[in-house]
Amino acid sequence: MGKAAKTEQRGRILGIGGVFFKSANAAQTRAWYAKHLGFADKGQGVMLPWREKNDPQNEHVTVWSVFPGDTKYFGPGKAQFMINYIVDDMDAFLDRMKQEGVKIDPERQDEAYGRFAWIYDSDGNKIELWQPH
């Protein structure tokens, strides 16, 4: 008997697209990370490239970035961090989240480098979703 073809569900997480955190002194924090960890962030983030394990020709980046301490980008609440996840199919992912009763932010962004949407976890933490072009 042969193995059945694996059918992958669309709308799944492929990896971490970004790690963002707040700092009351963003410039000093960026300088510390540059000096000690080699993360040369001039305010646009550091791009850390990686490839999909099962599809190595697909290269992605994880963006590491320090945000000002008073940023509103992380949503309401006092979250100090926000994670960005890369998704393979934004529409399928959001459809599934809606069916599962997950709170979905109505805002969407389409940029030259991909589509963005946001959801909230059970503690109200904002989670960024990114479907690269």
C-alpha positions as a Markdown table, in Angstrom:
| # | Residue | x | y | z |
|---|---|---|---|---|
| 1 | Met | 0.0 | 0.0 | 0.0 |
| 2 | Gly | 1.3 | 3.4 | -0.9 |
| 3 | Lys | 1.2 | 6.4 | 1.4 |
| 4 | Ala | -1.7 | 8.8 | 1.0 |
| 5 | Ala | -0.7 | 12.2 | -0.3 |
| 6 | Lys | -0.3 | 14.7 | 2.6 |
| 7 | Thr | -2.9 | 17.5 | 2.3 |
| 8 | Glu | -1.6 | 20.6 | 4.0 |
| 9 | Gln | -4.1 | 22.9 | 5.5 |
| 10 | Arg | -3.8 | 26.5 | 4.2 |
| 11 | Gly | -3.7 | 29.3 | 6.6 |
| 12 | Arg | -0.9 | 28.1 | 8.8 |
| 13 | Ile | 2.0 | 29.7 | 10.6 |
| 14 | Leu | 5.4 | 29.2 | 8.8 |
| 15 | Gly | 7.6 | 30.9 | 11.4 |
| 16 | Ile | 8.3 | 34.0 | 13.4 |
| 17 | Gly | 8.4 | 37.1 | 11.2 |
| 18 | Gly | 9.4 | 39.6 | 13.9 |
| 19 | Val | 10.2 | 40.2 | 17.5 |
| 20 | Phe | 9.4 | 43.7 | 18.7 |
| 21 | Phe | 9.8 | 45.2 | 22.1 |
| 22 | Lys | 9.5 | 48.6 | 23.8 |
| 23 | Ser | 12.3 | 50.5 | 25.4 |
| 24 | Ala | 12.1 | 53.8 | 27.3 |
| 25 | Asn | 15.5 | 54.6 | 25.7 |
| 26 | Ala | 15.3 | 53.0 | 22.3 |
| 27 | Ala | 18.5 | 54.5 | 21.0 |
| 28 | Gln | 20.6 | 53.3 | 24.0 |
| 29 | Thr | 19.0 | 49.9 | 23.8 |
| 30 | Arg | 19.8 | 49.6 | 20.1 |
| 31 | Ala | 23.4 | 50.7 | 20.8 |
| 32 | Trp | 23.7 | 48.0 | 23.5 |
| 33 | Tyr | 22.4 | 45.2 | 21.2 |
| 34 | Ala | 24.7 | 46.5 | 18.4 |
| 35 | Lys | 27.7 | 46.4 | 20.6 |
| 36 | His | 27.1 | 43.2 | 22.4 |
| 37 | Leu | 25.1 | 41.1 | 20.0 |
| 38 | Gly | 25.9 | 42.6 | 16.6 |
| 39 | Phe | 22.4 | 43.7 | 15.9 |
| 40 | Ala | 23.0 | 46.9 | 13.9 |
| 41 | Asp | 19.5 | 48.5 | 14.1 |
| 42 | Lys | 19.3 | 52.1 | 13.0 |
| 43 | Gly | 15.6 | 52.2 | 13.7 |
| 44 | Gln | 14.3 | 50.1 | 10.8 |
| 45 | Gly | 15.0 | 46.7 | 12.5 |
| 46 | Val | 17.5 | 44.0 | 12.0 |
| 47 | Met | 16.8 | 41.4 | 9.3 |
| 48 | Leu | 17.7 | 37.8 | 10.3 |
| 49 | Pro | 17.3 | 35.5 | 7.2 |
| 50 | Trp | 16.3 | 31.9 | 7.4 |
| 51 | Arg | 14.9 | 29.2 | 5.1 |
| 52 | Glu | 12.0 | 26.8 | 5.4 |
| 53 | Lys | 13.1 | 23.4 | 6.5 |
| 54 | Asn | 10.8 | 21.5 | 4.2 |
| 55 | Asp | 11.1 | 24.0 | 1.3 |
| 56 | Pro | 14.7 | 25.4 | 1.5 |
| 57 | Gln | 14.4 | 27.6 | -1.6 |
| 58 | Asn | 11.9 | 29.7 | 0.3 |
| 59 | Glu | 13.9 | 32.3 | 2.3 |
| 60 | His | 12.3 | 34.5 | 4.9 |
| 61 | Val | 13.5 | 37.0 | 7.4 |
| 62 | Thr | 12.7 | 37.5 | 11.1 |
| 63 | Val | 12.8 | 41.2 | 11.9 |
| 64 | Trp | 14.1 | 42.2 | 15.3 |
| 65 | Ser | 13.3 | 45.8 | 16.4 |
| 66 | Val | 13.3 | 48.1 | 19.4 |
| 67 | Phe | 10.2 | 50.4 | 19.5 |
| 68 | Pro | 9.9 | 53.6 | 21.6 |
| 69 | Gly | 8.5 | 53.0 | 25.1 |
| 70 | Asp | 5.4 | 55.0 | 24.3 |
| 71 | Thr | 4.5 | 53.3 | 21.0 |
| 72 | Lys | 0.8 | 52.5 | 20.5 |
| 73 | Tyr | 1.7 | 49.9 | 17.8 |
| 74 | Phe | 1.4 | 47.0 | 20.3 |
| 75 | Gly | -2.3 | 47.8 | 20.9 |
| 76 | Pro | -4.1 | 48.6 | 24.1 |
| 77 | Gly | -2.7 | 47.4 | 27.4 |
| 78 | Lys | 0.8 | 47.3 | 28.8 |
| 79 | Ala | 2.5 | 44.7 | 26.6 |
| 80 | Gln | 6.2 | 45.2 | 26.3 |
| 81 | Phe | 6.6 | 42.7 | 23.4 |
| 82 | Met | 4.8 | 41.8 | 20.2 |
| 83 | Ile | 5.5 | 38.8 | 18.1 |
| 84 | Asn | 4.9 | 38.8 | 14.3 |
| 85 | Tyr | 4.1 | 35.4 | 12.7 |
| 86 | Ile | 4.5 | 34.6 | 9.0 |
| 87 | Val | 1.4 | 33.0 | 7.5 |
| 88 | Asp | 1.1 | 31.2 | 4.2 |
| 89 | Asp | -2.5 | 32.3 | 3.4 |
| 90 | Met | -3.8 | 35.3 | 5.3 |
| 91 | Asp | -7.4 | 34.9 | 4.2 |
| 92 | Ala | -7.6 | 31.2 | 5.1 |
| 93 | Phe | -5.9 | 31.9 | 8.5 |
| 94 | Leu | -8.3 | 34.7 | 9.4 |
| 95 | Asp | -11.3 | 32.6 | 8.3 |
| 96 | Arg | -10.2 | 29.9 | 10.7 |
| 97 | Met | -9.6 | 32.4 | 13.5 |
| 98 | Lys | -13.1 | 33.8 | 13.0 |
| 99 | Gln | -14.6 | 30.3 | 13.1 |
| 100 | Glu | -12.7 | 29.6 | 16.3 |
| 101 | Gly | -14.0 | 32.8 | 17.9 |
| 102 | Val | -10.6 | 34.6 | 18.1 |
| 103 | Lys | -10.8 | 38.4 | 18.4 |
| 104 | Ile | -9.6 | 39.9 | 15.0 |
| 105 | Asp | -8.6 | 43.5 | 14.6 |
| 106 | Pro | -10.5 | 45.0 | 11.7 |
| 107 | Glu | -7.4 | 46.9 | 10.5 |
| 108 | Arg | -5.5 | 45.5 | 7.5 |
| 109 | Gln | -2.3 | 46.8 | 5.8 |
| 110 | Asp | -1.0 | 46.0 | 2.3 |
| 111 | Glu | 2.6 | 47.0 | 1.8 |
| 112 | Ala | 5.1 | 46.3 | -1.0 |
| 113 | Tyr | 6.6 | 43.6 | 1.2 |
| 114 | Gly | 3.4 | 41.8 | 2.2 |
| 115 | Arg | -0.1 | 41.8 | 3.8 |
| 116 | Phe | -0.6 | 42.5 | 7.5 |
| 117 | Ala | -3.5 | 41.7 | 10.0 |
| 118 | Trp | -3.7 | 41.4 | 13.8 |
| 119 | Ile | -5.5 | 39.1 | 16.2 |
| 120 | Tyr | -5.6 | 39.1 | 20.0 |
| 121 | Asp | -4.8 | 36.2 | 22.4 |
| 122 | Ser | -6.9 | 35.3 | 25.4 |
| 123 | Asp | -5.0 | 37.8 | 27.5 |
| 124 | Gly | -5.6 | 40.6 | 25.0 |
| 125 | Asn | -2.1 | 40.7 | 23.6 |
| 126 | Lys | -1.9 | 41.9 | 20.1 |
| 127 | Ile | -0.4 | 39.5 | 17.6 |
| 128 | Glu | 0.8 | 40.6 | 14.2 |
| 129 | Leu | 0.3 | 38.4 | 11.1 |
| 130 | Trp | 2.4 | 38.8 | 7.9 |
| 131 | Gln | 1.9 | 37.2 | 4.6 |
| 132 | Pro | 5.0 | 38.2 | 2.5 |
| 133 | His | 4.6 | 38.7 | -1.2 |
